[in-house]
Each structure stands twice: as structure tokens, then as C-alpha cells.
Amino acid sequence: MSAAARGTAVHKRASVQKRALAVGALAVALATGLAGCSGSGGSAPGGGPGGAGAEKGPAGAPQSAVRLIGDGSTAFTGAQPHQPVWERLKPGQQPPQFVVFSWDGAGEDSQKLFSHFRKVGKKYGATMTYFLSGVYLLPQEKRELYNPPRHSPGRSDIGFNDVEGIRDTVRELRGAWEEGNEIGTHFNGHFCGKDGGVGTWSVEEWKSEINQAKSFVKNWKTNAGLQAEKPLPFDYDKELVGARTPCLEGRKNFVRAAAQMGFRYDTSGVNDQIWPKKDMGLWDLSLQLVPMPGRAFQTLSMDYNFLVNQSGTTKGDPSMHRFWGNQMRDGLVQAFERSYRGNRAPLIIGNHFESWNGGTYMRAIEETIATVCVQKDVKCVSFRQLADWLDAQDPDVLAKLRTLKVGEAPPGGWQSFLAPQPAVPAGPPAPATQPAAARQ
């Protein structure tokens, strides 16, 4: 396998009950080079607008009356609290350093990693994005309600949930949103590969998958028989503006579908650490290639990719666990430093709430958050908050930022690089048109 292939291979998700990738399935992922995700719990930090120095919006919970939607699974409660208020960069102003921590397949299980990382986020002033798998809000006995594209009804490669798991997941989703975090989608059945995987889906099939993911969020009370529980405090039709596809497959048709359905960003591709641009009207906030300390290649900025290049299994040599976690942490911090001291391009990081290799990747992420989110001019934000900032900027300034290469500091410094351009002097006036008689 080439260095580039090793750098971009990612995984298939295990079942929601087992929460760990079977070694055999992992071997398939390694052999085929699938790019993907897993994840059960998605932890959302909160407590702040998304990093040190961000201007804060309303600090308290929404004050408007709760307006239930549908069966009461969701509700409109007003503007989301703890949101930054962004302004356009002033001429010559250095951009902030954005860092996005995101979680695929967010849900709370016995590991309680969702709730743990919410506390981590509050401690370090970070907000994050949680990509919920819709089937985590659908009980096993109601699995036939899911009609996946190119598969029989009730089929899912990550299983479904039980009532207590749904209750726990909804509790964490509710708290995460109230703390300022984003709830995106990782869709539903997590199908990868050539046999009906998401990479084979049409635009219309993607629309069906998206609508079903919304439906499971909007009807969890009815489906799980949990009518007495509090609703999720948001309108998911408006909240849902971005996603990451399973195994990073099917991006082309997904983006086409998402653009038609009002999404604002996608994070399903592979990029370098450079400033983002739009693709079919959506911000391309894809995962990035980052250093693999001690190795001659880079890998994708996701826990699973480090695992692939280290142990190749979720249960590797225990004596290597600490080394592997340190290697991931150091690679992410090196990636941060080359942006922070260079082109200031946002750093995009993806994770899963899994205890692979003794939980060493969860430790690595927590230590990375503790290292980078407290630094000057650093804003640890959700994808939605990053998209808000990008939309607030002068397009010409963003275009100039995109001319900087990975780790490249602006020539002459930021004040000079982003200084206002002098007006181009007007040329001499064009000669007056002569009368027809004079042209004979």
C-alpha cells in the first residue's frame, strides 16, 4: 500500500451493541482502503462560544416559550445559546486559529464517552460537532421503519438501539445543544463498499437517507415509547446543516443532494491544511492530512487512521498503547502548530467514541484539546460556527488566504499580507467617437 493510501484509509463501524470493530471487519477495511467512521457516543463540550476569545451571544437558556414540533420529540425553544458573534476581519488583521473536533455516530452507551467529553469541552471552552447516526434513536423492535437504499427494510451495519440507550443519547444530545454544540448527521445504516454501500447511491437515494435520518430524530418519542421525556430543544430541519458520510464514500452525489436540501457544509473528503472553499455551494470542510510522527508519510486527521497505521487492530499490543496515543496526540499538535504559526488554516479533526487499543485515542484527543484550545487567538468551534465565520468574511480575503500553502506564513506578515489593496488609478479617457462624415 502506498504512503498516500496508508494515509487515507479509514474504517467501517462496528455494531452499536458491541461498540468495537471486529478484527475481521477491520481486516476488510484495511484490505479495501475504505475511508469511514464509526462511533457511538458523541460528546459535546459546551459552556462557551467555541474557544478562547470568541465573542459570545446569549449566555443563558432560550427564554421564549417552548413550541413542540410533531409528536413532541423536538421543539423550537428560540435561538441556540452560547453562540459566537462573528465579525469580518479588518484590513491587516490576523485570522483566528480555528480547530474543529467532531464525532461520528454520536450516542451515549456504557462507556459514557459522550457525557465525559461534554465535561472536557466545558473545562477548556470548546464547542464541537456531533454527527448523530439516526438509527441510534430507533429501537431494535422498530427496525423495519428504516428502509435503506439498496438494502432490505430493517437492515443496518451498525445495528439499532434499545430504549435505555435512546433515553441516554437524547439526554446527551439535549445537553450538548444547550451548551452550544452542533448536532449534525452521520446518516443511518453506515453501509460501505461496493455491495450497496453509500458510494453507489444516487442523489435521490441520498435524499431518502437524509429524510429518514431526520424522521428518526423527529419521532423518537413515538418510536421508543418515551412520551414522558423532554423534547430535543431544536427544530432538526433547521439545525441540520452538515454531515460526514460513512467511510468517506459517496461524497459526490451526497453533496449534490445536500446542496438541494439546504445544507451548508460537508466534511467527507480529504484535504491538505489550507483554507477551505465551496463545492457546489457547500463549504468543503473535509478531514486533513496531518503528520504521523516518526513515519515518512502523513495520515488522515482521524483516530481510526492512526490505528490503521499503528496496530491494524482495535486490540493491539498493550505495551504499545501509550506510545500510539502519544503519537496521535503529537501528530495533531504538530498539525496545529504548523497552521497556528503558518497560514492559520482551520484544523479539522474527526473521532469516534470507542475504546480502541485501551482507550488510548480518547486520551490523545483529550490531551490535544487541553493543549490547543487554551492558546491565544485559538477558537475550538463546531463546523456550523466555522461556516458562520467563513460566510461573514470578504470573499476576496478568503481567496487570498487560500493562496497560502500548508504551514506557509504570509510573506511580510499578516498586516502587510491582508492590508487593503490600493485603488487602481483610472486610465486616460477613451477618445470620443467621431462623426460618420469624419471617418470617410
One Martini backbone bead per residue (centre of mass of N, CA, C, O) as a GRO file, in nm:
protein
  440
    1MET     BB    1   0.096   0.035   0.023
    2SER     BB    2   0.082   0.349  -0.001
    3ALA     BB    3   0.120   0.635   0.167
    4ALA     BB    4  -0.147   0.758   0.076
    5ALA     BB    5  -0.321   0.514   0.146
    6ARG     BB    6  -0.240   0.501   0.444
    7GLY     BB    7  -0.341   0.802   0.500
    8THR     BB    8  -0.668   0.738   0.400
    9ALA     BB    9  -0.747   0.510   0.564
   10VAL     BB   10  -1.051   0.369   0.692
   11HIS     BB   11  -1.356   0.276   0.855
   12LYS     BB   12  -1.572   0.051   0.994
   13ARG     BB   13  -1.854  -0.003   1.174
   14ALA     BB   14  -1.978  -0.110   1.447
   15SER     BB   15  -2.187  -0.216   1.658
   16VAL     BB   16  -2.377  -0.068   1.902
   17GLN     BB   17  -2.337  -0.298   2.107
   18LYS     BB   18  -2.021  -0.354   2.088
   19ARG     BB   19  -1.830  -0.090   2.011
   20ALA     BB   20  -1.645  -0.279   1.825
   21LEU     BB   21  -1.416  -0.377   1.606
   22ALA     BB   22  -1.376  -0.630   1.423
   23VAL     BB   23  -1.105  -0.777   1.300
   24GLY     BB   24  -1.222  -0.873   1.032
   25ALA     BB   25  -1.343  -0.601   0.943
   26LEU     BB   26  -1.076  -0.450   0.954
   27ALA     BB   27  -0.934  -0.612   0.736
   28VAL     BB   28  -1.118  -0.519   0.513
   29ALA     BB   29  -1.060  -0.219   0.536
   30LEU     BB   30  -0.757  -0.245   0.478
   31ALA     BB   31  -0.778  -0.390   0.199
   32THR     BB   32  -0.982  -0.158   0.062
   33GLY     BB   33  -0.951   0.145   0.174
   34LEU     BB   34  -1.151   0.255   0.354
   35ALA     BB   35  -1.349   0.544   0.431
   36GLY     BB   36  -1.443   0.606   0.776
   37CYS     BB   37  -1.675   0.526   1.043
   38SER     BB   38  -1.799   0.555   1.372
   39GLY     BB   39  -1.969   0.536   1.661
   40SER     BB   40  -2.140   0.652   1.935
   41GLY     BB   41  -2.067   0.856   2.123
   42GLY     BB   42  -2.119   1.218   2.141
   43SER     BB   43  -1.928   1.475   2.245
   44ALA     BB   44  -2.026   1.776   2.405
   45PRO     BB   45  -1.934   2.053   2.466
   46GLY     BB   46  -1.928   2.367   2.639
   47GLY     BB   47  -1.980   2.691   2.783
   48GLY     BB   48  -1.909   2.816   2.500
   49PRO     BB   49  -1.845   2.957   2.184
   50GLY     BB   50  -1.553   2.832   2.087
   51GLY     BB   51  -1.329   2.969   2.245
   52ALA     BB   52  -1.091   3.175   2.281
   53GLY     BB   53  -1.219   3.506   2.211
   54ALA     BB   54  -1.501   3.474   2.159
   55GLU     BB   55  -1.792   3.606   2.088
   56LYS     BB   56  -2.082   3.632   2.275
   57GLY     BB   57  -2.384   3.538   2.321
   58PRO     BB   58  -2.618   3.408   2.472
   59ALA     BB   59  -2.590   3.264   2.798
   60GLY     BB   60  -2.862   3.151   2.817
   61ALA     BB   61  -3.143   3.021   2.799
   62PRO     BB   62  -3.409   3.016   2.636
   63GLN     BB   63  -3.703   3.233   2.683
   64SER     BB   64  -3.890   3.111   2.509
   65ALA     BB   65  -4.138   2.934   2.425
   66VAL     BB   66  -4.234   2.618   2.388
   67ARG     BB   67  -4.249   2.448   2.061
   68LEU     BB   68  -4.388   2.189   1.950
   69ILE     BB   69  -4.300   1.907   1.738
   70GLY     BB   70  -4.516   1.703   1.653
   71ASP     BB   71  -4.470   1.452   1.903
   72GLY     BB   72  -4.232   1.608   2.086
   73SER     BB   73  -3.925   1.540   2.015
   74THR     BB   74  -3.933   1.837   1.929
   75ALA     BB   75  -3.830   2.195   1.961
   76PHE     BB   76  -3.893   2.531   1.988
   77THR     BB   77  -3.657   2.761   2.189
   78GLY     BB   78  -3.485   2.923   2.011
   79ALA     BB   79  -3.195   3.038   2.023
   80GLN     BB   80  -2.889   2.934   2.046
   81PRO     BB   81  -2.675   2.909   2.280
   82HIS     BB   82  -2.345   2.995   2.285
   83GLN     BB   83  -2.284   3.202   2.044
   84PRO     BB   84  -2.102   3.344   1.823
   85VAL     BB   85  -1.996   3.676   1.711
   86TRP     BB   86  -1.916   3.763   1.400
   87GLU     BB   87  -1.653   3.926   1.216
   88ARG     BB   88  -1.493   4.099   0.999
   89LEU     BB   89  -1.203   4.140   0.886
   90LYS     BB   90  -0.962   4.353   0.915
   91PRO     BB   91  -0.728   4.523   0.787
   92GLY     BB   92  -0.447   4.324   0.873
   93GLN     BB   93  -0.581   4.092   1.017
   94GLN     BB   94  -0.550   3.822   1.203
   95PRO     BB   95  -0.649   3.519   1.205
   96PRO     BB   96  -0.784   3.282   1.348
   97GLN     BB   97  -0.760   2.967   1.518
   98PHE     BB   98  -0.913   2.691   1.404
   99VAL     BB   99  -1.089   2.415   1.576
  100VAL     BB  100  -1.225   2.087   1.493
  101PHE     BB  101  -1.428   1.874   1.681
  102SER     BB  102  -1.543   1.541   1.590
  103TRP     BB  103  -1.832   1.300   1.585
  104ASP     BB  104  -1.912   0.977   1.498
  105GLY     BB  105  -2.206   0.841   1.594
  106ALA     BB  106  -2.359   0.977   1.816
  107GLY     BB  107  -2.362   0.828   2.152
  108GLU     BB  108  -2.481   0.671   2.450
  109ASP     BB  109  -2.306   0.444   2.651
  110SER     BB  110  -2.127   0.256   2.879
  111GLN     BB  111  -1.872   0.451   2.842
  112LYS     BB  112  -1.949   0.763   2.862
  113LEU     BB  113  -1.817   0.969   2.639
  114PHE     BB  114  -2.010   1.192   2.589
  115SER     BB  115  -2.026   1.306   2.880
  116HIS     BB  116  -1.725   1.346   2.916
  117PHE     BB  117  -1.674   1.553   2.669
  118ARG     BB  118  -1.852   1.770   2.775
  119LYS     BB  119  -1.667   1.836   3.014
  120VAL     BB  120  -1.416   1.901   2.852
  121GLY     BB  121  -1.533   2.138   2.694
  122LYS     BB  122  -1.599   2.318   2.939
  123LYS     BB  123  -1.309   2.334   3.054
  124TYR     BB  124  -1.184   2.448   2.747
  125GLY     BB  125  -1.387   2.611   2.561
  126ALA     BB  126  -1.544   2.389   2.376
  127THR     BB  127  -1.684   2.327   2.065
  128MET     BB  128  -1.884   2.083   1.880
  129THR     BB  129  -1.945   1.798   1.664
  130TYR     BB  130  -2.241   1.581   1.626
  131PHE     BB  131  -2.281   1.278   1.448
  132LEU     BB  132  -2.576   1.140   1.411
  133SER     BB  133  -2.721   0.829   1.423
  134GLY     BB  134  -3.045   0.761   1.362
  135VAL     BB  135  -3.057   0.454   1.476
  136TYR     BB  136  -3.004   0.551   1.781
  137LEU     BB  137  -3.340   0.631   1.777
  138LEU     BB  138  -3.396   0.316   1.710
  139PRO     BB  139  -3.549   0.045   1.788
  140GLN     BB  140  -3.520  -0.280   1.721
  141GLU     BB  141  -3.842  -0.335   1.698
  142LYS     BB  142  -3.836  -0.076   1.464
  143ARG     BB  143  -3.647  -0.137   1.211
  144GLU     BB  144  -3.861  -0.139   0.966
  145LEU     BB  145  -3.862   0.181   0.935
  146TYR     BB  146  -3.604   0.118   0.783
  147ASN     BB  147  -3.525   0.216   0.429
  148PRO     BB  148  -3.263   0.138   0.269
  149PRO     BB  149  -3.065   0.180   0.026
  150ARG     BB  150  -3.011  -0.127  -0.131
  151HIS     BB  151  -3.190  -0.247   0.107
  152SER     BB  152  -3.349  -0.395   0.340
  153PRO     BB  153  -3.564  -0.369   0.568
  154GLY     BB  154  -3.390  -0.337   0.880
  155ARG     BB  155  -3.106  -0.258   0.786
  156SER     BB  156  -2.777  -0.259   0.964
  157ASP     BB  157  -2.425  -0.211   1.030
  158ILE     BB  158  -2.499  -0.080   1.346
  159GLY     BB  159  -2.768  -0.125   1.415
  160PHE     BB  160  -2.939  -0.048   1.708
  161ASN     BB  161  -3.147   0.020   1.982
  162ASP     BB  162  -3.252   0.099   2.301
  163VAL     BB  163  -3.434   0.264   2.524
  164GLU     BB  164  -3.201   0.351   2.713
  165GLY     BB  165  -3.013   0.449   2.489
  166ILE     BB  166  -3.203   0.669   2.391
  167ARG     BB  167  -3.232   0.827   2.652
  168ASP     BB  168  -2.928   0.892   2.681
  169THR     BB  169  -2.881   1.029   2.408
  170VAL     BB  170  -3.087   1.256   2.436
  171ARG     BB  171  -2.965   1.386   2.683
  172GLU     BB  172  -2.692   1.462   2.543
  173LEU     BB  173  -2.803   1.623   2.307
  174ARG     BB  174  -2.944   1.836   2.471
  175GLY     BB  175  -2.698   1.940   2.631
  176ALA     BB  176  -2.515   2.006   2.394
  177TRP     BB  177  -2.691   2.225   2.263
  178GLU     BB  178  -2.718   2.410   2.519
  179GLU     BB  179  -2.386   2.446   2.506
  180GLY     BB  180  -2.337   2.501   2.167
  181ASN     BB  181  -2.360   2.256   2.001
  182GLU     BB  182  -2.358   2.036   1.725
  183ILE     BB  183  -2.614   1.862   1.521
  184GLY     BB  184  -2.560   1.622   1.308
  185THR     BB  185  -2.486   1.370   1.048
  186HIS     BB  186  -2.437   0.992   0.987
  187PHE     BB  187  -2.697   0.883   0.941
  188ASN     BB  188  -2.749   0.528   0.951
  189GLY     BB  189  -2.635   0.218   0.839
  190HIS     BB  190  -2.336   0.223   0.740
  191PHE     BB  191  -2.266   0.179   0.427
  192CYS     BB  192  -2.009  -0.007   0.261
  193GLY     BB  193  -1.903  -0.036  -0.045
  194LYS     BB  194  -2.018  -0.210  -0.339
  195ASP     BB  195  -2.269  -0.346  -0.172
  196GLY     BB  196  -2.468  -0.079  -0.136
  197GLY     BB  197  -2.309   0.151  -0.078
  198VAL     BB  198  -2.286   0.494  -0.064
  199GLY     BB  199  -2.109   0.504  -0.333
  200THR     BB  200  -2.385   0.399  -0.508
  201TRP     BB  201  -2.558   0.642  -0.468
  202SER     BB  202  -2.796   0.849  -0.538
  203VAL     BB  203  -2.941   1.143  -0.496
  204GLU     BB  204  -3.220   1.026  -0.410
  205GLU     BB  205  -3.106   0.830  -0.197
  206TRP     BB  206  -2.988   1.047  -0.018
  207LYS     BB  207  -3.252   1.190   0.046
  208SER     BB  208  -3.378   0.951   0.190
  209GLU     BB  209  -3.166   0.925   0.415
  210ILE     BB  210  -3.201   1.208   0.531
  211ASN     BB  211  -3.507   1.194   0.594
  212GLN     BB  212  -3.477   0.954   0.791
  213ALA     BB  213  -3.291   1.085   0.994
  214LYS     BB  214  -3.496   1.302   1.071
  215SER     BB  215  -3.732   1.116   1.157
  216PHE     BB  216  -3.590   0.982   1.406
  217VAL     BB  217  -3.565   1.255   1.557
  218LYS     BB  218  -3.886   1.342   1.529
  219ASN     BB  219  -3.982   1.019   1.654
  220TRP     BB  220  -3.867   0.890   1.927
  221LYS     BB  221  -4.105   0.879   2.119
  222THR     BB  222  -4.283   0.688   1.958
  223ASN     BB  223  -4.075   0.459   1.890
  224ALA     BB  224  -3.985   0.431   2.221
  225GLY     BB  225  -4.201   0.519   2.439
  226LEU     BB  226  -4.108   0.846   2.543
  227GLN     BB  227  -4.328   1.079   2.626
  228ALA     BB  228  -4.203   1.192   2.912
  229GLU     BB  229  -3.984   1.320   2.773
  230LYS     BB  230  -3.787   1.549   2.673
  231PRO     BB  231  -3.720   1.747   2.429
  232LEU     BB  232  -3.563   1.852   2.176
  233PRO     BB  233  -3.439   2.205   2.143
  234PHE     BB  234  -3.495   2.152   1.820
  235ASP     BB  235  -3.506   2.206   1.472
  236TYR     BB  236  -3.383   1.977   1.253
  237ASP     BB  237  -3.437   2.115   0.979
  238LYS     BB  238  -3.245   2.361   1.079
  239GLU     BB  239  -2.997   2.231   1.223
  240LEU     BB  240  -2.934   2.069   0.966
  241VAL     BB  241  -2.606   2.143   0.778
  242GLY     BB  242  -2.431   1.866   0.823
  243ALA     BB  243  -2.168   1.612   0.726
  244ARG     BB  244  -2.060   1.258   0.735
  245THR     BB  245  -1.972   1.001   0.560
  246PRO     BB  246  -1.947   0.684   0.526
  247CYS     BB  247  -1.617   0.616   0.467
  248LEU     BB  248  -1.604   0.863   0.270
  249GLU     BB  249  -1.847   0.800   0.083
  250GLY     BB  250  -2.043   0.949  -0.172
  251ARG     BB  251  -1.992   1.262  -0.199
  252LYS     BB  252  -2.093   1.367  -0.471
  253ASN     BB  253  -2.404   1.299  -0.433
  254PHE     BB  254  -2.440   1.420  -0.159
  255VAL     BB  255  -2.379   1.718  -0.227
  256ARG     BB  256  -2.610   1.745  -0.424
  257ALA     BB  257  -2.833   1.688  -0.221
  258ALA     BB  258  -2.754   1.895   0.001
  259ALA     BB  259  -2.783   2.150  -0.173
  260GLN     BB  260  -3.101   2.098  -0.213
  261MET     BB  261  -3.140   2.082   0.131
  262GLY     BB  262  -2.961   2.325   0.281
  263PHE     BB  263  -2.681   2.284   0.316
  264ARG     BB  264  -2.340   2.413   0.418
  265TYR     BB  265  -2.169   2.138   0.464
  266ASP     BB  266  -1.871   1.926   0.427
  267THR     BB  267  -1.673   1.622   0.581
  268SER     BB  268  -1.581   1.370   0.344
  269GLY     BB  269  -1.292   1.435   0.279
  270VAL     BB  270  -0.957   1.526   0.147
  271ASN     BB  271  -0.716   1.746   0.287
  272ASP     BB  272  -0.535   2.006   0.332
  273GLN     BB  273  -0.386   2.272   0.525
  274ILE     BB  274  -0.620   2.476   0.406
  275TRP     BB  275  -0.826   2.692   0.288
  276PRO     BB  276  -1.148   2.696   0.227
  277LYS     BB  277  -1.407   2.596  -0.003
  278LYS     BB  278  -1.650   2.570  -0.237
  279ASP     BB  279  -1.897   2.301  -0.315
  280MET     BB  280  -2.186   2.340  -0.451
  281GLY     BB  281  -2.229   2.563  -0.198
  282LEU     BB  282  -2.034   2.408  -0.005
  283TRP     BB  283  -1.839   2.368   0.249
  284ASP     BB  284  -1.509   2.235   0.251
  285LEU     BB  285  -1.452   2.039   0.564
  286SER     BB  286  -1.235   1.836   0.551
  287LEU     BB  287  -1.026   1.626   0.614
  288GLN     BB  288  -0.673   1.587   0.709
  289LEU     BB  289  -0.337   1.600   0.657
  290VAL     BB  290  -0.108   1.464   0.897
  291PRO     BB  291   0.123   1.393   1.103
  292MET     BB  292   0.348   1.098   1.150
  293PRO     BB  293   0.535   1.039   1.388
  294GLY     BB  294   0.822   0.866   1.259
  295ARG     BB  295   0.711   0.900   0.968
  296ALA     BB  296   0.700   0.928   0.594
  297PHE     BB  297   0.395   1.008   0.650
  298GLN     BB  298   0.066   1.081   0.625
  299THR     BB  299  -0.250   1.129   0.788
  300LEU     BB  300  -0.555   1.123   0.894
  301SER     BB  301  -0.766   1.329   1.110
  302MET     BB  302  -0.809   1.028   1.261
  303ASP     BB  303  -0.813   0.777   1.480
  304TYR     BB  304  -0.831   0.533   1.279
  305ASN     BB  305  -0.576   0.601   1.109
  306PHE     BB  306  -0.375   0.555   1.329
  307LEU     BB  307  -0.447   0.263   1.382
  308VAL     BB  308  -0.381   0.149   1.099
  309ASN     BB  309  -0.065   0.256   1.133
  310GLN     BB  310  -0.017   0.065   1.387
  311SER     BB  311  -0.197  -0.213   1.456
  312GLY     BB  312  -0.462  -0.301   1.275
  313THR     BB  313  -0.617  -0.300   1.557
  314THR     BB  314  -0.819  -0.274   1.852
  315LYS     BB  315  -0.608  -0.512   1.989
  316GLY     BB  316  -0.326  -0.437   2.074
  317ASP     BB  317  -0.040  -0.397   2.218
  318PRO     BB  318  -0.031  -0.283   2.537
  319SER     BB  319   0.271  -0.169   2.533
  320MET     BB  320   0.171   0.049   2.289
  321HIS     BB  321  -0.056   0.243   2.371
  322ARG     BB  322   0.091   0.500   2.465
  323PHE     BB  323   0.250   0.552   2.210
  324TRP     BB  324   0.008   0.582   2.016
  325GLY     BB  325  -0.127   0.819   2.159
  326ASN     BB  326   0.116   1.012   2.144
  327GLN     BB  327   0.135   1.012   1.836
  328MET     BB  328  -0.135   1.143   1.785
  329ARG     BB  329  -0.108   1.393   1.954
  330ASP     BB  330   0.154   1.500   1.816
  331GLY     BB  331   0.037   1.520   1.531
  332LEU     BB  332  -0.189   1.726   1.597
  333VAL     BB  333  -0.003   1.944   1.720
  334GLN     BB  334   0.169   1.983   1.469
  335ALA     BB  335  -0.063   2.074   1.291
  336PHE     BB  336  -0.135   2.317   1.458
  337GLU     BB  337   0.138   2.469   1.451
  338ARG     BB  338   0.154   2.507   1.135
  339SER     BB  339  -0.095   2.692   1.137
  340TYR     BB  340  -0.055   2.895   1.372
  341ARG     BB  341   0.247   2.977   1.237
  342GLY     BB  342   0.111   3.015   0.955
  343ASN     BB  343  -0.192   3.011   0.769
  344ARG     BB  344  -0.444   2.953   0.968
  345ALA     BB  345  -0.578   2.701   0.908
  346PRO     BB  346  -0.810   2.499   0.967
  347LEU     BB  347  -0.858   2.235   1.201
  348ILE     BB  348  -0.954   1.895   1.125
  349ILE     BB  349  -1.128   1.661   1.349
  350GLY     BB  350  -1.180   1.305   1.388
  351ASN     BB  351  -1.409   1.081   1.573
  352HIS     BB  352  -1.461   0.815   1.824
  353PHE     BB  353  -1.651   0.640   2.070
  354GLU     BB  354  -1.373   0.455   2.161
  355SER     BB  355  -1.159   0.172   2.308
  356TRP     BB  356  -0.919   0.157   2.146
  357ASN     BB  357  -0.639   0.055   2.265
  358GLY     BB  358  -0.737   0.131   2.568
  359GLY     BB  359  -0.820   0.445   2.497
  360THR     BB  360  -0.580   0.618   2.369
  361TYR     BB  361  -0.742   0.820   2.177
  362MET     BB  362  -0.899   0.967   2.396
  363ARG     BB  363  -0.655   1.079   2.538
  364ALA     BB  364  -0.535   1.231   2.296
  365ILE     BB  365  -0.772   1.427   2.257
  366GLU     BB  366  -0.778   1.552   2.537
  367GLU     BB  367  -0.483   1.661   2.521
  368THR     BB  368  -0.529   1.837   2.273
  369ILE     BB  369  -0.742   2.022   2.387
  370ALA     BB  370  -0.566   2.120   2.632
  371THR     BB  371  -0.345   2.251   2.441
  372VAL     BB  372  -0.509   2.436   2.213
  373CYS     BB  373  -0.778   2.583   2.340
  374VAL     BB  374  -0.592   2.790   2.536
  375GLN     BB  375  -0.487   2.959   2.319
  376LYS     BB  376  -0.415   3.223   2.152
  377ASP     BB  377  -0.655   3.278   1.906
  378VAL     BB  378  -0.826   3.024   1.981
  379LYS     BB  379  -1.098   2.829   1.818
  380CYS     BB  380  -1.319   2.593   1.943
  381VAL     BB  381  -1.540   2.458   1.704
  382SER     BB  382  -1.788   2.422   1.502
  383PHE     BB  383  -1.884   2.390   1.185
  384ARG     BB  384  -2.105   2.601   1.191
  385GLN     BB  385  -1.927   2.830   1.309
  386LEU     BB  386  -1.724   2.830   1.079
  387ALA     BB  387  -1.926   2.895   0.853
  388ASP     BB  388  -2.011   3.164   0.969
  389TRP     BB  389  -1.734   3.300   0.945
  390LEU     BB  390  -1.692   3.263   0.641
  391ASP     BB  391  -1.957   3.420   0.559
  392ALA     BB  392  -1.845   3.701   0.695
  393GLN     BB  393  -1.640   3.725   0.476
  394ASP     BB  394  -1.432   3.833   0.242
  395PRO     BB  395  -1.384   3.673  -0.050
  396ASP     BB  396  -1.102   3.800  -0.116
  397VAL     BB  397  -0.964   3.714   0.145
  398LEU     BB  398  -1.005   3.410   0.117
  399ALA     BB  399  -0.853   3.385  -0.149
  400LYS     BB  400  -0.581   3.475  -0.030
  401LEU     BB  401  -0.557   3.252   0.185
  402ARG     BB  402  -0.550   3.018  -0.039
  403THR     BB  403  -0.243   3.085  -0.129
  404LEU     BB  404  -0.157   2.937   0.112
  405LYS     BB  405   0.032   2.703   0.226
  406VAL     BB  406   0.135   2.464   0.411
  407GLY     BB  407   0.264   2.647   0.677
  408GLU     BB  408   0.242   2.934   0.547
  409ALA     BB  409   0.351   3.231   0.594
  410PRO     BB  410   0.306   3.547   0.543
  411PRO     BB  411   0.442   3.765   0.351
  412GLY     BB  412   0.532   4.023   0.575
  413GLY     BB  413   0.283   3.954   0.715
  414TRP     BB  414  -0.041   4.022   0.799
  415GLN     BB  415  -0.061   4.329   0.762
  416SER     BB  416   0.041   4.315   0.467
  417PHE     BB  417  -0.125   4.079   0.337
  418LEU     BB  418  -0.420   4.224   0.452
  419ALA     BB  419  -0.406   4.474   0.314
  420PRO     BB  420  -0.525   4.717   0.153
  421GLN     BB  421  -0.586   4.780  -0.168
  422PRO     BB  422  -0.499   4.980  -0.399
  423ALA     BB  423  -0.619   5.184  -0.611
  424VAL     BB  424  -0.679   5.188  -0.942
  425PRO     BB  425  -0.597   5.388  -1.170
  426ALA     BB  426  -0.726   5.570  -1.400
  427GLY     BB  427  -0.741   5.599  -1.718
  428PRO     BB  428  -0.762   5.734  -1.998
  429PRO     BB  429  -0.980   5.861  -2.185
  430ALA     BB  430  -1.176   5.788  -2.427
  431PRO     BB  431  -1.227   5.854  -2.732
  432ALA     BB  432  -1.428   6.011  -2.916
  433THR     BB  433  -1.668   5.972  -3.135
  434GLN     BB  434  -1.683   6.004  -3.459
  435PRO     BB  435  -1.817   6.118  -3.712
  436ALA     BB  436  -1.897   5.976  -4.004
  437ALA     BB  437  -1.769   6.191  -4.193
  438ALA     BB  438  -1.471   6.172  -4.064
  439ARG     BB  439  -1.434   5.849  -4.161
  440GLN     BB  440  -1.392   5.886  -4.489
   0.00000   0.00000   0.00000
